[in-house]
């Protein structure tokens, strides 16, 4: 795990994974070397990743021009490499939509 501070939403998603007995994800999984890109949660053996997008209502990094553009490049590169990347808002993590989606994705992978 890299030294970035875990968000409360990431901690909640990790808790949901354990509670639902989802296979343990790799946290902060680096992909596409030599780029420094990481997924918040990944199941590399199934090429599935989950990204928890915080700050969408407060003008966070993911909604500003340069952050949005960098995210688009990251996700497009991941898709070209065969990754299925699922992006979740805080509300989706909190209400259980995120973990339900990941469970379904892992079942069909």
BELZI-V996804 format. One record per backbone hydrogen bond with DSSP energy under -0.5 kcal/mol. NH is the residue of the N-H (numbers start at 1). CO is the residue of the C=O. If there is no record, write none. Layout:
NH;CO
NH;CO
//
This chain:
11;7
12;8
13;9
14;10
15;11
16;12
17;13
18;14
19;15
20;16
21;18
22;17
26;42
27;25
28;40
29;26
29;39
31;37
35;32
39;29
41;50
42;26
43;48
46;43
47;43
47;44
48;43
49;84
50;41
51;86
53;51
53;88
54;52
60;55
63;60
64;60
64;61
68;64
69;65
70;66
71;67
72;68
73;69
74;70
75;71
76;72
77;73
78;74
79;75
80;76
81;77
82;79
83;78
84;47
85;83
86;49
86;84
87;85
88;51
90;53
93;89
94;90
95;91
96;93
97;92
98;92
100;96
101;97
102;98
103;99
104;100
105;101
106;102
107;103
108;104
109;105
//
